[in-house]
Each structure stands twice: as structure tokens, then as C-alpha cells.
């Protein structure tokens, strides 16, 4: 090993660097969407409009996560699926 090679940090067997699958952002979304839907329904908004609004918010959130994660192929697949669903095909 030469002195110019980069150092690679060594992880011990007691340490894992895997991120948790379910964290605060996921918990917030899982709680806020039904709560927002219930609040909108109690104010008199029709269910179809609530589903459309929350579905659109979920689609935008998914698109943002995919775009930030560098998943261009997945993002284009999602866009195609949304367009097919909107066209009724």
C-alpha cells in the first residue's frame, strides 16, 4: 500500500452503517395523510376531492424522492404510469 492511496475506514463487527427503514419522516407522513383527510372531510370537502388532493401530494412526494435519489429511470416510469392513469388507459 503506497502512501498516496486513500485510507478506507474500517468498521468493527459491532457497528452497522445501514440506515433505518422506518424513521420520523415516514411516521409523519403515515400520520399526517389520514389526519389531513379526516380534517378536510369534517369541513365538508367531498371524498373524491380529498382522494385526488392527497393522491397528488403523494405522487409529488414520490417524484421528489426519486429525483433526489437519482432514479431517472424510475422517475420516467412513474411519469408514464401517471399519464396512463390520467388518460384512463
N, C-alpha and C positions, 0 to 999 in steps of 0.2 A: 504494500500500500504506500503510495507516494504521499508526500506532504501536501500536494496540490489537490488531492481528491477530497470531495466534500465528506463531512462526517455525517453518518447516519445514526440518529438516536436509537438506542436500544430500549425496548420495552420489557419490563420484567413480566414474569408469568402471572403475578398478582394484579397487573394493570391491564385494562382493556380500553381501547380507544374507540369503541363503537358507540355511535350516538343512540340515544334512546328513541324508540319508535313512537311513543306517545308522550307528548310534553304539554306545556302550558298553551302554545298556540292551537294545538289540536283540541284540547279540552275547552278552550274559549269558544272555538267555532262550534263544537258539538253542543254547547250550552246556549250560545247566543242565537243560533238559527231558529231553534224551536221557540225560544223566548220571544224573539222578534216576531215570528209568525203568529204566536198567540196574542201578543200585544196589538198587532195590526188587525187581527180578526175581532178582537174586543172593541176596536174603534169603528168597526163596521165595514172594513175593506173586504171585498169578495174573495173567496178562497182561490179562484183562478188567478186573480191578480197577485195574491200573496205567493203562490207557487211560481208564477212567472218571475216575480221580483227576486225571490230567494234563489231560484234556479239560475238566473242571470248573474247574481252575485257569486254563486258557487262556481259558475263557469269562468267568470273573470278571475277569481282567486286561483283556480286551477291553471288558467293560462299564464298568470303571473308567476306561479311557482315553476311551471315548465320552462318559461322563457328565462327565468333567473338561473335555473339549473342547467341551461344549455341544451335542452332537449328539443332541438328544432324539428326533428322527425316526428316526435310525439306531438309537438305543438301543431304541426301541419295536419297530422292525423286527427287531432281534436277539432281543428277548424273545419276540416272536411266533414266530420261527423255532425258538428253543429249546423253546418249549411244543409246537409242532407235532412236533418231533423226539422229544420225551419222550412224546408221545401216540402216536407211531408212524404219523403221517399223512404 
